[in-house]
Every structure is written in C-alpha cells, then in structure tokens.
C-alpha cells in the first residue's frame, strides 16, 4: 500500500482542499494558575480525513498502523496557537494510533499534554467565571489545501474531571480562521466556560474578615480609662486586616483594576481603622479636663474658684487697750454666689461633662458601626451575587 505512496503530497493533491475533522476528548484539566494565566490540559486529539490512495478491497476490516509506520504517512501539520510550553513526554512513550478504513478514511489519534495560555479577568474575583480555550490551526497549508472542521460531537469531557477551584459549566466549539498576508489559514477553537468555587474563599477570607471587624467593635465596651487594652486591640485588628490584604494580593498578577474581594477587604479595613479613630476621639474627650482645662489663675479670674485667703484681721479690746490681730489661714465666711458665677462650671463639673460625652460616643458607636456594616453587606452581596454563575 505504501510502495508508491508519497508522504510529501496531501490527499487529492490536484483537487480541492482536504477536509480534516477534529474531535477533542479532554482527559484531564488542572493546574489553572491565576498568576501566570495558564492551565495544563491532556487531550486525545482525534483527526479524520479521506485519502483515496488508501482505498483497498478484498478485506472488510480496518487496518491499524504501528507507530513506526505512521511517520511514513501524510499528516495534517496542525499546532496549538495558545501553547506556552512544548508537549510533555508521556510515561508510556509515544501515544499515537492510525486506523485506515477500506474506503480510504483515515483516523489518526494522539495523546497530547500542553500548557496553554488562558487570558483571565478578575474584576468579579472570587465570584468570577473564566473562559479558557484550545486553538488548533494549520501551520503551512492555507484553506486552499486544508479546511479544518469540527466533528460530531466536537468536544467530549471525561466523566472524572474534577478541578479543585473551578467547575466546568459548558464547552463551545468555534472557528477562528486566521487571515494573514500569505493567505487564510483554517483554525478551530474549543472554549471551556469555568466558574470559580466560592467555598474556599468564604471559609478562608470572608468569615475571618467579618470576625476581625466584629472583634474591633469590642473596644466600644471597654472603658476609655483602660487605654492600653483598647489600643492593643485596635492595632492588632488593623495589622491582621493588612496581612489579609497582602496575602490575597500575593497570588495574583499585578493588575490595576479593582476586584470584588478588594472592595470587601478595603471596606473591612476602613471599619477597623474607623474603630481605632473612634477610640482616639473618645480618649481625647475623656481626658480633656486635664490637658485643656482652665489654669488656676484663670479660674479665679472667672469666678470658678475662690481666692485662697492670706489671713483675716480681727480687733480685740482688753480694758482700755485696743489690739488688731491677724489670724493666719483663717476660714472666711462663704459668700453667696453671684449670678455671673452661677454660669461657670467647676473642674469637677467639666470632668463629668466630658466623660459623659465620651461615653455617649461609645454608646452611639455600638449601634452605628454594626448598622452601617450590615448595610454594606446588603449592598455588596446584592451587587455581586447576581453576577455569580455558580
């Protein structure tokens, strides 16, 4: 059969283009990397075409060629357009099979493992969906010589494919013919629609960040007098929130747009930072009577405090003698407060007033912070959950 066969010539060399049908059997998918935007796939690439030179009679069965004989047969020169690394070596050696039918139909199947590029968009991360593809294109033959078509069914997924982070929703066969200066080259593209599983991120990111925000609110129940405890709790929650954001960013490429999880983490950091600022304001107000109270001379001038007497003079008579005696540190008789003095507060009254205002701020924060955080949750999940395809 191969005596007068020339593998350099395509089937029906002087006729029309050869139609080659393709079927992809996806054996495994995995190693989807967000940082490098690629994934590893193992496929059985099944190609079928008709070669009149292989028509034979006298035998109804099919002919199966060995691997060494396949090298002497014409094969479509196709390649993966979005391949980033060469095919990995198989542990069982070369995995190729060719079957020839009596009417000249040729079925060529090969096992191929490739690292393919997969452009991703993380604006909805971790509620995002990604679409990866396999592009197959003729390398040297234009559409005048070879036309690539999808078989029926075009793409088959193995039943045991399980991705830890993604769920494959659908597969879509498409055409992607490339028009170049030397001609038009036939191209096929198989798309895989994958949605991210959110369970990991709910357990590892969302729930811990909510607990850290709630932990920062505990400072509202600690007395402003216990400043070290409130400062330690506030600083700890701020640093923990910053660490969460840094770890989340470390596994991603350096893009400039904002992701859904960035909005969440920034909002949580804002609530934690606001709780720390609230304590600073409360502590400032609570201790204001010491740092910003009136001086003693000014209080005496304003009538808030009585001037301490240096002494009291008294007149004493003894017979015909008249004496003037100065009594040191004598207590003067309390004077009735004037109307102007009634409008001024004493130091104790100022202290009680500022502490009351500080405690009011803490009491209002106990209600306001959880309320605003609940409103943020309603808005956040109301916007992003409807866009989640999982």
C-alpha positions as CSV (number, residue, x, y, z in Angstrom):
1,X,0.0,0.0,0.0
2,X,2.9,2.4,0.7
3,X,5.1,1.3,-2.2
4,X,4.0,4.2,-4.4
5,X,2.9,6.5,-1.6
6,X,4.5,9.9,-1.3
7,X,4.0,11.4,2.2
8,X,5.0,14.8,0.9
9,X,1.8,15.2,-1.1
10,X,-1.5,15.8,0.6
11,X,-4.5,13.6,-0.4
12,X,-6.1,14.6,-3.7
13,X,-3.2,16.9,-4.5
14,X,-4.6,18.3,-7.8
15,X,-8.1,18.5,-6.5
16,X,-9.9,20.6,-3.9
17,X,-8.9,21.2,-0.3
18,X,-8.8,18.3,2.1
19,X,-11.4,18.4,4.9
20,X,-10.0,17.3,8.2
21,X,-12.5,16.8,11.1
22,X,-11.3,17.2,14.7
23,X,-12.6,15.9,17.9
24,X,-11.2,16.8,21.3
25,X,-11.5,14.2,24.1
26,X,-10.5,16.1,27.3
27,X,-8.8,13.6,29.5
28,X,-7.6,15.8,32.4
29,X,-7.6,19.5,33.2
30,X,-5.8,21.1,36.0
31,X,-3.1,23.5,37.3
32,X,-5.1,26.6,36.5
33,X,-2.7,29.4,37.5
34,X,-4.0,32.9,38.1
35,X,-0.6,34.4,38.5
36,X,0.7,33.1,35.1
37,X,-2.7,32.9,33.5
38,X,-2.4,29.4,32.0
39,X,-3.6,25.8,32.6
40,X,-2.5,22.3,31.8
41,X,-4.7,20.0,29.7
42,X,-4.3,16.4,28.5
43,X,-6.3,15.6,25.3
44,X,-6.8,12.9,22.8
45,X,-6.6,14.8,19.5
46,X,-8.6,12.8,17.0
47,X,-8.3,13.8,13.3
48,X,-10.1,12.2,10.4
49,X,-9.8,12.7,6.6
50,X,-10.1,10.7,3.4
51,X,-7.1,9.7,1.4
52,X,-8.0,7.9,-1.9
53,X,-4.6,6.3,-2.0
54,X,-5.6,4.1,0.9
55,X,-8.7,2.6,-0.7
56,X,-8.3,-1.2,-0.7
57,X,-10.5,-4.2,-1.5
58,X,-10.6,-7.9,-0.6
59,X,-10.6,-7.2,3.2
60,X,-13.5,-5.8,5.1
61,X,-11.7,-5.0,8.3
62,X,-9.8,-1.9,9.3
63,X,-6.0,-1.6,9.2
64,X,-4.2,-0.3,12.3
65,X,-0.7,1.1,11.7
66,X,2.2,0.9,14.1
67,X,3.9,4.0,15.4
68,X,7.0,3.5,13.2
69,X,4.8,3.3,10.1
70,X,2.9,6.4,10.9
71,X,5.9,8.5,10.2
72,X,5.7,7.5,6.5
73,X,2.1,8.7,6.2
74,X,1.0,12.3,5.4
75,X,-0.4,14.0,8.4
76,X,-2.0,17.4,8.8
77,X,0.5,19.9,10.2
78,X,-1.6,21.5,12.9
79,X,-0.4,23.2,16.1
80,X,-1.8,24.8,19.2
81,X,-1.9,28.5,18.8
82,X,-2.1,29.4,22.5
83,X,0.5,26.9,23.6
84,X,3.1,28.2,26.1
85,X,5.2,25.1,26.6
86,X,6.0,22.1,24.4
87,X,4.2,18.8,24.8
88,X,5.2,16.8,27.9
89,X,6.7,13.4,27.4
90,X,4.4,10.5,28.0
91,X,5.4,7.9,30.6
92,X,4.3,5.2,28.2
93,X,6.3,6.5,25.2
94,X,4.7,7.8,22.0
95,X,0.9,7.6,22.2
96,X,-0.3,7.6,18.6
97,X,-2.7,5.5,16.7
98,X,-3.8,5.4,13.0
99,X,-6.7,3.3,11.6
100,X,-7.4,3.0,7.9
101,X,-10.8,2.1,6.6
102,X,-11.5,0.3,3.2
103,X,-13.0,3.4,1.7
104,X,-9.8,5.4,2.4
105,X,-11.0,7.2,5.6
106,X,-8.1,7.7,7.9
107,X,-8.5,8.1,11.7
108,X,-5.4,9.5,13.5
109,X,-5.5,9.9,17.3
110,X,-2.7,11.1,19.5
111,X,-2.4,11.9,23.2
112,X,-1.1,15.3,23.9
113,X,-0.4,17.3,27.1
114,X,0.1,21.0,26.8
115,X,0.5,24.1,28.9
116,X,-1.9,26.6,27.3
117,X,-2.4,30.3,27.8
118,X,-5.7,31.5,29.3
119,X,-6.4,35.2,29.5
120,X,-8.4,36.0,32.6
121,X,-10.4,38.8,34.1
122,X,-10.6,39.1,37.9
123,X,-12.9,42.0,38.3
124,X,-15.5,39.7,40.0
125,X,-13.0,37.6,41.9
126,X,-13.8,35.3,43.7
127,X,-17.2,35.3,42.1
128,X,-15.8,35.3,38.6
129,X,-16.1,33.0,35.7
130,X,-13.2,32.3,33.3
131,X,-13.2,31.1,29.7
132,X,-10.1,29.1,28.6
133,X,-9.7,27.7,25.1
134,X,-7.7,25.4,22.8
135,X,-6.9,26.8,19.4
136,X,-5.8,24.5,16.6
137,X,-4.6,25.9,13.4
138,X,-2.9,24.6,10.2
139,X,0.7,25.7,10.1
140,X,1.8,25.6,6.5
141,X,-1.4,24.8,4.5
142,X,-3.9,27.5,3.8
143,X,-7.6,27.0,3.2
144,X,-6.7,26.2,-0.5
145,X,-5.2,22.9,0.7
146,X,-6.7,22.1,4.1
147,X,-10.0,23.0,5.8
148,X,-10.5,22.1,9.4
149,X,-14.0,21.2,10.7
150,X,-15.4,20.1,13.9
151,X,-16.6,16.5,14.2
152,X,-19.9,15.5,15.9
153,X,-19.6,15.7,18.9
154,X,-16.8,18.2,18.8
155,X,-15.6,18.2,22.4
156,X,-16.0,15.4,25.0
157,X,-15.1,15.8,28.7
158,X,-14.1,12.8,30.7
159,X,-16.6,12.0,33.5
160,X,-14.0,12.0,36.2
161,X,-12.6,15.6,35.6
162,X,-12.6,17.4,38.9
163,X,-11.0,20.8,39.4
164,X,-10.4,21.9,43.0
165,X,-11.1,25.5,42.4
166,X,-13.3,25.6,39.2
167,X,-16.4,23.9,37.9
168,X,-16.7,23.4,34.1
169,X,-20.0,24.8,33.0
170,X,-20.0,24.3,29.3
171,X,-17.9,23.7,26.2
172,X,-18.3,25.7,22.9
173,X,-16.8,24.9,19.5
174,X,-16.0,27.9,17.3
175,X,-14.0,28.9,14.3
176,X,-11.0,31.2,14.4
177,X,-9.7,31.4,10.9
178,X,-6.6,33.5,10.7
179,X,-6.1,35.9,7.8
180,X,-2.5,36.6,7.0
181,X,-0.6,38.2,4.1
182,X,0.2,34.8,2.6
183,X,-3.3,33.5,2.8
184,X,-6.1,32.4,5.1
185,X,-5.4,29.5,7.5
186,X,-8.1,27.4,8.9
187,X,-8.4,27.4,12.7
188,X,-10.7,25.8,15.3
189,X,-11.2,26.9,18.9
190,X,-12.7,25.0,21.7
191,X,-13.9,27.1,24.7
192,X,-14.3,26.0,28.2
193,X,-16.6,28.1,30.5
194,X,-15.5,27.6,34.1
195,X,-16.9,29.2,37.3
196,X,-14.9,29.5,40.5
197,X,-16.0,27.6,43.6
198,X,-16.6,30.1,46.4
199,X,-16.4,27.7,49.4
200,X,-12.7,28.1,50.0
201,X,-12.9,31.9,49.9
202,X,-15.9,32.1,52.2
203,X,-14.1,30.0,54.8
204,X,-10.6,31.5,54.4
205,X,-11.4,35.2,53.7
206,X,-14.9,36.4,54.2
207,X,-15.8,34.8,57.5
208,X,-12.4,35.6,59.2
209,X,-12.6,39.2,58.0
210,X,-16.1,39.6,59.4
211,X,-14.9,38.2,62.7
212,X,-12.0,40.6,62.8
213,X,-14.3,43.6,62.2
214,X,-16.6,42.4,65.0
215,X,-13.5,42.0,67.2
216,X,-12.6,45.6,66.6
217,X,-16.0,46.7,67.9
218,X,-15.3,45.2,71.3
219,X,-13.3,48.4,72.1
220,X,-16.7,50.2,72.4
221,X,-17.5,48.1,75.5
222,X,-14.1,48.8,77.2
223,X,-13.9,51.9,79.4
224,X,-12.0,54.8,77.9
225,X,-9.9,54.8,81.1
226,X,-8.3,51.5,80.0
227,X,-6.4,52.9,77.1
228,X,-3.7,50.2,76.8
229,X,-6.3,47.5,76.2
230,X,-8.2,49.4,73.6
231,X,-5.0,50.5,71.8
232,X,-3.7,46.9,71.7
233,X,-7.0,45.5,70.4
234,X,-7.3,48.2,67.7
235,X,-3.7,47.9,66.5
236,X,-4.0,44.1,66.4
237,X,-7.1,44.1,64.2
238,X,-5.6,46.7,61.9
239,X,-2.4,44.7,61.3
240,X,-4.4,41.5,60.8
241,X,-6.6,43.2,58.2
242,X,-3.5,44.5,56.4
243,X,-2.0,40.9,56.4
244,X,-5.2,39.5,54.9
245,X,-5.0,42.0,52.0
246,X,-1.3,41.4,51.4
247,X,-1.7,37.6,51.3
248,X,-4.6,37.8,48.9
249,X,-2.7,40.0,46.5
250,X,0.4,37.9,46.5
251,X,-1.1,35.1,44.5
252,X,-2.4,37.4,41.7
253,X,-0.7,39.2,38.8
254,X,-0.1,43.0,39.2
255,X,-3.1,44.5,37.5
256,X,-4.5,48.0,38.1
257,X,-8.3,47.4,38.3
258,X,-10.2,46.7,41.5
259,X,-11.6,43.3,42.2
260,X,-14.7,42.4,44.2
261,X,-12.6,41.0,47.1
262,X,-10.5,44.2,47.1
263,X,-13.7,46.2,47.8
264,X,-14.6,43.8,50.6
265,X,-11.2,43.9,52.3
266,X,-10.8,47.7,51.9
267,X,-14.2,48.2,53.5
268,X,-13.3,45.9,56.4
269,X,-10.1,47.7,56.8
270,X,-12.0,51.0,56.9
271,X,-14.3,49.8,59.6
272,X,-11.4,48.6,61.7
273,X,-9.5,51.8,61.2
274,X,-12.6,53.8,62.0
275,X,-13.0,52.0,65.3
276,X,-9.4,52.9,66.2
277,X,-10.0,56.6,65.2
278,X,-13.2,56.5,67.3
279,X,-11.2,55.5,70.4
280,X,-8.7,58.3,69.8
281,X,-11.6,60.8,69.7
282,X,-13.2,59.3,72.8
283,X,-9.9,59.2,74.7
284,X,-9.2,62.9,73.7
285,X,-12.6,63.9,75.0
286,X,-12.4,61.8,78.1
287,X,-9.0,63.4,79.3
288,X,-9.7,66.9,78.0
289,X,-10.4,68.3,81.5
290,X,-6.7,67.5,82.4
291,X,-5.0,68.7,79.2
292,X,-7.2,71.5,78.2
293,X,-8.8,72.7,81.5
294,X,-8.5,76.4,82.7
295,X,-5.5,77.4,84.7
296,X,-5.9,78.2,88.4
297,X,-5.4,81.9,87.9
298,X,-7.9,82.0,85.0
299,X,-10.5,80.0,87.1
300,X,-10.1,82.5,89.9
301,X,-10.4,85.4,87.5
302,X,-13.6,83.9,86.0
303,X,-15.0,83.3,89.5
304,X,-14.9,79.5,89.1
305,X,-12.7,79.2,92.2
306,X,-12.4,81.4,95.3
307,X,-9.1,83.2,96.0
308,X,-7.4,81.5,99.0
309,X,-7.1,84.0,101.9
310,X,-3.7,85.0,103.2
311,X,-5.2,85.8,106.6
312,X,-8.1,87.5,108.4
313,X,-7.8,90.6,110.6
314,X,-9.8,90.8,113.9
315,X,-9.9,93.6,116.5
316,X,-9.7,92.7,120.2
317,X,-10.1,95.1,123.2
318,X,-8.6,94.4,126.6
319,X,-9.7,97.1,129.2
320,X,-8.7,100.4,127.7
321,X,-6.3,98.8,125.2
322,X,-7.3,98.1,121.5
323,X,-5.5,95.4,119.6
324,X,-5.6,94.4,115.8
325,X,-4.8,90.7,115.5
326,X,-4.2,88.9,112.1
327,X,-5.3,85.3,112.1
328,X,-3.3,83.2,109.6
329,X,-5.2,80.6,107.5
330,X,-8.5,81.5,108.9
331,X,-11.5,80.3,107.1
332,X,-13.5,83.2,105.6
333,X,-17.2,83.1,105.7
334,X,-18.7,81.7,102.5
335,X,-20.1,84.3,100.2
336,X,-23.2,84.0,98.3
337,X,-22.6,83.2,94.6
338,X,-23.4,85.9,92.2
339,X,-25.5,85.5,89.0
340,X,-22.3,85.5,86.9
341,X,-20.6,82.8,89.0
342,X,-23.6,80.5,88.5
343,X,-22.9,80.3,84.7
344,X,-19.4,78.9,85.2
345,X,-18.7,75.2,85.8
346,X,-16.2,73.9,88.3
347,X,-13.4,71.5,87.4
348,X,-15.3,68.5,88.6
349,X,-18.4,69.5,86.6
350,X,-16.2,69.9,83.4
351,X,-14.7,66.4,84.0
352,X,-18.1,64.8,84.4
353,X,-19.4,66.6,81.3
354,X,-16.5,65.5,79.0
355,X,-16.6,61.9,80.3
356,X,-20.4,61.8,79.7
357,X,-19.9,62.9,76.1
358,X,-17.2,60.3,75.6
359,X,-19.4,57.5,76.8
360,X,-22.2,58.8,74.6
361,X,-19.9,58.4,71.6
362,X,-19.1,54.8,72.6
363,X,-22.7,54.1,73.1
364,X,-23.6,55.5,69.6
365,X,-20.8,53.6,68.0
366,X,-22.1,50.3,69.4
367,X,-25.2,50.8,67.3
368,X,-23.9,52.8,64.3
369,X,-20.9,50.6,63.3
370,X,-22.9,47.3,63.1
371,X,-25.7,49.0,61.3
372,X,-23.5,50.6,58.6
373,X,-21.6,47.3,58.2
374,X,-24.9,45.4,57.7
375,X,-26.0,48.0,55.1
376,X,-22.6,47.5,53.3
377,X,-23.1,43.7,53.3
378,X,-26.6,44.1,51.8
379,X,-25.2,46.4,49.0
380,X,-22.1,44.3,48.4
381,X,-23.8,40.9,48.1
382,X,-26.7,42.4,46.3
383,X,-24.4,43.7,43.5
384,X,-22.0,40.7,43.1
385,X,-24.1,37.6,43.9
386,X,-26.5,38.1,40.9
387,X,-23.4,38.1,38.6
388,X,-22.1,34.8,40.0
389,X,-22.7,31.8,37.7
390,X,-22.1,29.1,40.2
